[in-house]
Amino acid sequence: MDGMTTVQPSGGSMVRRILLGSQLRRLREGRGITREDAGYAIRASESKISRMELGRVSFKERDVADLLSLYGVADPTERESLLGLVREANKSGWWHSFNDVLPGWFQTYVGLEEAASLIRTYEVQFIPGLLQSEEYARAIFAQTRPVISEEELERRLGLRMRRQKLLTEGQSPRLWAVIDEAALRRPVGGPEVMRAQVQYLIDVAEQANVVIQVMPFRFGMHAGESGAFSILRFPEQDLADVVYLEQLTSALYLDKRDDVDAYVQVMERLCVDSLTPDRTVDLLAAILAER
């Protein structure tokens, strides 16, 4: 089938939906079929087809089968590949057991994080979540949510610690983190908590799939002054990189080429201007000695 790429289900359900949606969009456009006509074929609106192609809704296997027929996909292997992706996309990830403390806008990120092959992140205020020690994370939750119950705090802490297994279990992604020195100097939870956090960074930096760099105070103004962000890359070539920008009660997910390219350029500049990984460990050791 022209324009058809056989895919294997992998990663989180959110990414599977995005991948399936991109395949359906390419097939539709390859046949010159409008979204309106595609919607009519499955008794749905044009806007639903748009949401399906963006991976923002769940898929019914019958609807996808009807669309594949409309798009001329007759080969049994090709059809089963995409229908199998539908079944995988509808499975719940482990994080759904934390729905009581996991806002919907962040569920999307956890799913993308699980499926990524490379996670690049820049953080200003705090140590990145995937690199936080348990007591540091506990102090963060206690300070940023002063009215949180002990039960909710433990649930949020459990979610964060579960996310960190991503770096040590299965086919772990590569994590490349640039941390502003301000996050290392800002006291969180008291001296002992900060000592343990800095030591934790030194230890985790030894992992082959983790790169940590510090943007030092002495550099002055730098490319990341606009704030924290993350860029996620996926093993599937059909999926564009996604830029994640977290806000107080929501998040932005950018995947347009121009937007992504702008953030990639900033990240590249930050990596060039920050301390090398080796010198970063030296700085961490010096901070540990100071404390």
C-alpha positions as CSV (number, residue, x, y, z in Angstrom):
1,M,0.0,0.0,0.0
2,D,1.5,3.4,-1.0
3,G,2.5,5.4,2.0
4,M,1.9,2.5,4.4
5,T,4.5,1.7,7.1
6,T,4.0,-1.5,9.0
7,V,4.3,-0.7,12.7
8,Q,4.6,-2.8,15.9
9,P,2.8,-1.7,19.0
10,S,5.3,-0.2,21.5
11,G,5.4,2.4,24.3
12,G,2.5,3.9,26.2
13,S,-1.2,3.9,25.0
14,M,-1.0,7.7,24.3
15,V,1.8,7.2,21.9
16,R,0.1,4.3,20.2
17,R,-2.9,6.5,19.6
18,I,-0.7,9.2,18.2
19,L,1.1,6.7,15.9
20,L,-2.2,5.1,14.8
21,G,-3.7,8.6,14.1
22,S,-0.7,9.6,12.0
23,Q,-1.0,6.4,10.0
24,L,-4.7,7.0,9.3
25,R,-4.1,10.6,8.3
26,R,-1.4,9.6,5.8
27,L,-3.6,6.9,4.3
28,R,-6.5,9.3,4.0
29,E,-4.4,12.0,2.4
30,G,-2.8,9.5,0.1
31,R,-6.3,8.7,-1.3
32,G,-7.4,12.3,-1.5
33,I,-10.3,11.7,0.9
34,T,-11.5,14.6,3.0
35,R,-12.1,14.4,6.7
36,E,-15.8,15.0,6.1
37,D,-16.0,12.0,3.8
38,A,-14.1,9.8,6.2
39,G,-16.4,10.9,9.0
40,Y,-19.4,10.0,7.0
41,A,-18.0,6.5,6.4
42,I,-18.0,5.7,10.1
43,R,-21.1,7.8,11.0
44,A,-19.0,10.4,12.7
45,S,-18.2,14.1,12.4
46,E,-15.2,15.7,10.6
47,S,-14.0,17.0,14.0
48,K,-13.9,13.4,15.3
49,I,-11.7,12.3,12.4
50,S,-9.4,15.2,13.2
51,R,-9.2,14.2,16.9
52,M,-8.6,10.6,15.9
53,E,-5.7,11.6,13.6
54,L,-4.2,13.6,16.4
55,G,-4.5,10.7,18.8
56,R,-6.7,12.6,21.2
57,V,-9.5,10.1,21.4
58,S,-9.8,6.3,21.9
59,F,-10.4,4.2,18.8
60,K,-13.1,1.6,18.1
61,E,-11.7,-1.3,16.2
62,R,-14.8,-1.3,13.9
63,D,-14.3,2.3,13.0
64,V,-10.6,1.8,12.1
65,A,-11.5,-1.3,10.1
66,D,-14.1,0.7,8.1
67,L,-11.6,3.5,7.5
68,L,-9.0,1.0,6.3
69,S,-11.5,-0.3,3.8
70,L,-12.3,3.2,2.7
71,Y,-8.6,4.0,2.3
72,G,-8.0,0.9,0.2
73,V,-5.9,-1.1,2.7
74,A,-6.8,-4.7,1.7
75,D,-3.6,-6.6,2.6
76,P,-4.4,-8.8,5.7
77,T,-0.9,-8.2,7.2
78,E,-1.2,-4.4,6.9
79,R,-4.7,-4.4,8.3
80,E,-3.8,-6.6,11.3
81,S,-0.8,-4.4,12.1
82,L,-3.0,-1.4,12.5
83,L,-5.9,-3.2,14.1
84,G,-3.5,-4.7,16.6
85,L,-2.3,-1.2,17.3
86,V,-6.0,-0.2,18.1
87,R,-6.2,-3.0,20.7
88,E,-2.8,-2.0,22.3
89,A,-3.8,1.7,22.3
90,N,-6.9,0.9,24.4
91,K,-5.0,-0.8,27.1
92,S,-4.5,1.1,30.4
93,G,-1.0,2.0,31.5
94,W,0.3,1.4,35.0
95,W,-0.2,5.1,35.9
96,H,-4.0,4.7,35.7
97,S,-3.9,3.2,39.1
98,F,-2.8,6.6,40.3
99,N,-5.8,8.4,38.8
100,D,-6.8,9.8,42.2
101,V,-3.6,12.0,42.3
102,L,-2.7,12.2,38.6
103,P,-4.4,15.1,36.7
104,G,-5.5,14.3,33.2
105,W,-3.1,16.7,31.6
106,F,-0.2,15.0,33.3
107,Q,-1.4,11.4,32.3
108,T,-0.5,12.4,28.8
109,Y,3.0,13.2,29.8
110,V,3.6,10.0,31.7
111,G,2.4,8.0,28.7
112,L,4.7,9.9,26.4
113,E,7.6,9.5,28.9
114,E,7.1,5.7,29.1
115,A,7.3,5.5,25.3
116,A,10.2,7.8,24.7
117,S,13.7,6.7,23.6
118,L,15.3,10.0,24.6
119,I,14.2,12.5,27.2
120,R,15.9,15.9,27.3
121,T,15.0,18.2,30.1
122,Y,16.0,21.6,31.4
123,E,15.0,22.6,34.9
124,V,15.5,25.9,36.8
125,Q,13.6,25.7,40.1
126,F,13.9,22.0,41.2
127,I,15.8,18.9,40.5
128,P,13.9,17.1,37.6
129,G,11.3,14.6,38.8
130,L,13.1,11.5,37.4
131,L,16.2,12.5,39.4
132,Q,14.7,13.4,42.7
133,S,15.6,11.4,45.9
134,E,12.6,10.2,47.8
135,E,13.0,12.7,50.7
136,Y,13.6,15.6,48.3
137,A,10.4,14.7,46.5
138,R,8.5,14.4,49.8
139,A,9.7,17.9,50.8
140,I,8.7,19.3,47.4
141,F,5.1,18.0,47.7
142,A,4.9,19.2,51.3
143,Q,6.0,22.7,50.4
144,T,4.1,23.2,47.2
145,R,0.9,21.7,48.5
146,P,0.7,22.8,52.2
147,V,-2.9,21.5,52.7
148,I,-2.1,18.0,51.3
149,S,-3.1,15.1,53.4
150,E,-0.5,12.5,54.5
151,E,-2.3,9.9,52.4
152,E,-2.3,12.0,49.3
153,L,1.3,12.9,49.8
154,E,2.3,9.2,50.0
155,R,0.3,8.5,46.8
156,R,2.0,11.3,44.9
157,L,5.4,10.2,46.2
158,G,4.6,6.6,45.1
159,L,3.8,7.8,41.7
160,R,7.0,9.7,41.4
161,M,9.1,6.8,42.6
162,R,7.3,4.5,40.2
163,R,8.1,6.8,37.3
164,Q,11.8,6.6,38.1
165,K,11.8,2.9,37.5
166,L,11.7,3.9,33.8
167,L,15.5,4.5,34.0
168,T,16.4,1.1,35.3
169,E,13.9,-1.4,34.0
170,G,13.4,-2.9,30.5
171,Q,14.5,-0.8,27.5
172,S,15.3,2.3,29.4
173,P,15.3,5.6,27.6
174,R,18.3,8.0,27.6
175,L,17.8,10.9,30.0
176,W,19.8,14.0,29.3
177,A,19.2,16.7,32.0
178,V,20.5,20.2,32.2
179,I,19.9,21.6,35.7
180,D,20.4,25.2,36.6
181,E,22.8,25.7,39.6
182,A,19.9,27.6,41.3
183,A,18.1,24.2,41.8
184,L,21.2,22.8,43.6
185,R,21.6,25.9,45.8
186,R,18.0,26.3,46.8
187,P,17.5,24.6,50.2
188,V,14.6,22.1,50.1
189,G,13.7,20.0,53.1
190,G,16.8,21.0,55.1
191,P,20.6,20.3,54.9
192,E,20.4,16.6,55.2
193,V,17.8,16.2,52.5
194,M,19.9,18.4,50.1
195,R,23.0,16.4,50.9
196,A,21.2,13.2,50.1
197,Q,19.8,14.7,46.9
198,V,23.2,15.9,45.7
199,Q,24.7,12.5,46.4
200,Y,21.9,10.8,44.6
201,L,22.7,12.9,41.5
202,I,26.3,11.9,41.7
203,D,25.3,8.2,42.0
204,V,22.7,8.3,39.2
205,A,25.1,10.1,36.9
206,E,27.1,6.8,36.7
207,Q,24.3,5.1,34.8
208,A,25.1,4.7,31.1
209,N,21.7,6.0,30.1
210,V,21.8,9.2,32.2
211,V,23.7,12.4,31.3
212,I,23.6,15.3,33.8
213,Q,24.9,18.8,33.2
214,V,24.8,21.9,35.3
215,M,24.3,25.4,34.0
216,P,26.6,27.4,36.4
217,F,25.8,30.8,37.9
218,R,29.0,32.2,36.6
219,F,27.8,31.8,33.0
220,G,25.3,34.6,33.5
221,M,22.4,34.9,31.0
222,H,21.9,31.9,28.9
223,A,19.6,30.3,26.3
224,G,17.2,28.8,28.8
225,E,16.1,32.0,30.5
226,S,12.5,31.4,29.3
227,G,12.0,28.5,31.8
228,A,11.9,24.8,32.2
229,F,10.9,22.4,29.4
230,S,11.3,18.8,28.2
231,I,11.7,17.3,24.7
232,L,10.7,13.7,24.1
233,R,11.9,11.7,21.2
234,F,10.4,8.3,20.2
235,P,11.8,5.2,18.5
236,E,9.0,5.2,15.9
237,Q,10.2,7.4,13.0
238,D,6.6,8.3,12.2
239,L,6.3,10.2,15.5
240,A,7.5,13.8,15.8
241,D,9.4,15.0,18.9
242,V,7.1,16.5,21.5
243,V,8.0,19.6,23.7
244,Y,6.4,19.6,27.1
245,L,5.8,22.8,29.0
246,E,4.3,22.4,32.5
247,Q,2.1,25.1,34.0
248,L,0.4,25.3,37.4
249,T,-2.8,23.6,36.5
250,S,-2.2,22.4,32.9
251,A,0.5,21.7,30.4
252,L,1.3,22.5,26.7
253,Y,2.4,19.8,24.3
254,L,4.0,21.1,21.1
255,D,4.8,19.0,18.1
256,K,4.8,21.4,15.2
257,R,8.2,21.4,13.5
258,D,8.9,25.1,13.9
259,D,8.1,25.0,17.7
260,V,10.1,21.8,18.3
261,D,13.1,23.1,16.3
262,A,13.2,26.3,18.4
263,Y,13.3,24.3,21.6
264,V,15.9,21.9,20.3
265,Q,18.1,24.8,19.4
266,V,17.8,26.1,22.9
267,M,18.6,22.7,24.4
268,E,21.6,22.3,22.1
269,R,22.9,25.7,23.2
270,L,22.4,24.8,26.9
271,C,24.3,21.6,26.5
272,V,27.2,23.4,24.8
273,D,27.3,26.2,27.4
274,S,26.8,24.1,30.6
275,L,29.5,22.2,32.5
276,T,30.5,18.9,30.9
277,P,29.1,15.8,32.6
278,D,32.5,15.2,34.3
279,R,32.8,18.8,35.5
280,T,29.2,18.6,36.6
281,V,30.1,15.7,38.9
282,D,33.1,17.7,40.2
283,L,30.7,20.6,41.1
284,L,28.3,18.3,42.8
285,A,31.1,16.9,44.9
286,A,32.2,20.4,45.8
287,I,28.6,21.3,46.8
288,L,28.4,18.1,48.9
289,A,31.7,19.1,50.6
290,E,30.3,22.6,51.4
291,R,27.2,21.1,53.0
